[in-house]
Amino acid sequence: MVMYDPKDDESLWPTEGYAVIEMDEFKHPSSDDFMIMLAQFDDPTELTLPVNKVGYRYYVHSADMESWTTESWEEIYGD
């Protein structure tokens, strides 16, 4: 389960397929670029997540309004 609720921000949800979302924990949550969409993919097996590093977290969002943390995505699809 993802610990944030970005459902009100349409820019974080792809219209088709899947998207990689970056959360920059160094920025204030009210900042426009606190969370951004990095890339979109049609096929989940083509999606590659960046490695989590201090201050940055990555999530996957689907066009069906589902979301996964890096860890939960890797459990399903591997590295």
SULFENVEN-V822447 format. One record per residue. RES is the residue in one small letter. OMEGA is omega as a letter, one per 40 degrees, with the letter a starting at -180 (none if undefined). BURIAL is b if it has 9 or more other C-alpha atoms within 8 Angstrom, else e. D_LAST is the distance of its C-alpha to the last C-alpha in Angstrom with 2 decimals. Layout:
BEGIN
res omega burial d_last
RES OMEGA BURIAL D_LAST
RES OMEGA BURIAL D_LAST
END
This chain:
BEGIN
res omega burial d_last
m a e 18.80
v a e 18.75
m i e 21.48
y a e 23.04
d a e 24.90
p a e 24.60
k i e 26.03
d a e 29.21
d a e 27.60
e a e 27.28
s a e 25.71
l a b 22.42
w i b 22.19
p i b 21.74
t i e 24.57
e i e 22.35
g a b 18.70
y i b 16.10
a i b 16.12
v a b 14.14
i i b 16.56
e i b 17.24
m a b 19.56
d a b 21.69
e i b 23.13
f a e 25.74
k i e 27.42
h a e 29.65
p i e 28.35
s i e 31.33
s a e 30.34
d a e 29.60
d i e 26.43
f i b 25.09
m i b 22.39
i i b 21.69
m a b 19.79
l a e 17.84
a i e 16.96
q a b 17.34
f i b 15.80
d a e 17.62
d a e 14.93
p i b 11.86
t i e 10.03
e a e 11.04
l i b 9.73
t i e 7.72
l i e 8.07
p i e 10.05
v i e 9.83
n i e 12.36
k a e 15.64
v i e 19.13
g a e 20.69
y i b 17.86
r a b 15.61
y a b 13.42
y i b 13.67
v i b 13.38
h i b 16.84
s i b 18.14
a i b 21.60
d i e 22.45
m i e 22.31
e i e 19.36
s a b 17.00
w i b 13.84
t i b 12.80
t a b 9.44
e a e 9.43
s i e 10.80
w a b 8.58
e i b 5.42
e a e 8.29
i a e 9.26
y a e 6.76
g a e 3.78
d none e 0.00
END
